Amino acid sequence: MFHDFIERERNLLLKEYKSDEYVLEPRGTDDEADDLLVGAEVLTRNEALSRAIAWWERLLGDVEADAQASLRATRRSG
């Protein structure tokens, strides 16, 4: 289930420039077509991608830390 969520969000961001979390809209003229409205900020596609990657790294790091803590607790009690 978690994998399906990650894949769905990835595809929305990379292929459709959408997210369940934010509305991403192309902004500007044809010359500025790389700008996206992300929430209330205008970002380049590279900036938006960098922020998305950093967000996923933090989130997955937290999930991994929680899983390791749960595993240690289970080993201690079992």
N, C-alpha and C positions, 0 to 999 in steps of 0.2 A: 504494500500500500504506500509506504513512504517513497519507494523508488518511483512508483507511478506519479506521485505528486511532484517529485523533482523533475522527472522527464516532462510532465505537462507544463510546469512553470518554465522550464528551459525552452521548450518549443514555442510557448507564447512569447517569451522575450526575444528569442533569436529570429523567429520566423514571422511573427505578427506584431512585434513591438507592443505587446499588451502584458498585463500582469494582473493577477487577482488582487495584489497589494496596491499597485499604482496604475494610473492611466498614462500611457506613453503616447504622445502625439507628435508627429513630425511638425516642425515649426519653420517659419521663414520662407524665403524665396527658393527657387531651384538651386541657387548658389549656396544657400544655407541649409540645404536639405538634410544635412547630417545632424542638425540640432533637434533635440527631443524635449518635450515638456514632460518632466518626471515629477509628479506631485505638483509643487509650486515652483520648481526650479527648471531652468533651461540648461540642458547638458548636451555635449556632443555624444554621439553614439559610443565612442571610446570611453568617455567618462561614465556614462550610464552602465556600460559593460563592466568597467573596473569596479564600480560600486556594487553591482550585483554579485560579482565574484567575491568581493570582500565580505558581503553580507552572508553568502552561502558558506564561505570558509568559517566565519564566526559561528553560524548556526550549526553546521556539521561538527565543528570542534566541541561545542557545548553538548550536542547529542552524544558524541563519542566519549566525552568525559563522564557524562551521566551513566552511560552503559558500562564503562569501566568501574565506576563506583558501585553500581548495582552488582556487577560480577564479583568484586572483592567482598561486598557484604554477604552475598550468597555463599561464597566459599568459606567465610569465617563462621557463618551460622550452620553450615551443612556439614 
